[in-house]
Amino acid sequence: MSELDLDAIEARTRAATSGPWFLDSDGINQAFVGNRADGRQHGLWEIVHMSGDKLGDLKPEFAEQHRDDAEFIAHARTDIPALIARVRELTPRVLEGDWETVRDALDALPEGAQIRWTTGMDNLPALAIRFSRGWKITGYYGSLSSDNIARDETPIEVIA
């Protein structure tokens, strides 16, 4: 899968007519998708009746597919923003910059937050978990302060 351009997807989402959207179909002739459920003249777009065919004239499996496609389009208005938010939530955030900025960002993370960085020792990753008095580092018996980590270990990824 190629890299997602979440900013571009989010911009297209913001530019689209506000939602939620609805599917309005008489089940025989037409299917409309739009942001209001009170009729075509109030913001519904015809998406199925692009030819002279009527849904009733189509084979049942094709008519059902048109309704399924319309339902998918209608839900995209709320599904896409939810997916963008979830992907952003799961994407590690990189902390870099001057050490004071990184330290302040580390201090702002909640207890239980997890970070990682690559150490200078054979490019091994280091993992740390935030607790009330600093950071517990895997394979290290003591703890480190945000100050110590920020001065020596950038860039740092916030992974949870």
Secondary structure, 3 states (H helix, E strand, C coil): CCCCCHHHHHHHHHHCCCCCCEEEECCCCCEEEECCCCCHHHCEEECCCCCCCCHHHCCHHHHHHHHHHHHHHHHHHHHHHHHHHHHHHHCCEEECCCHHHHHHHHHHCCCCCEEEEECCCCCCEEEEEEECCEEEECCCCCEECHHHHHHHCCCEEECC
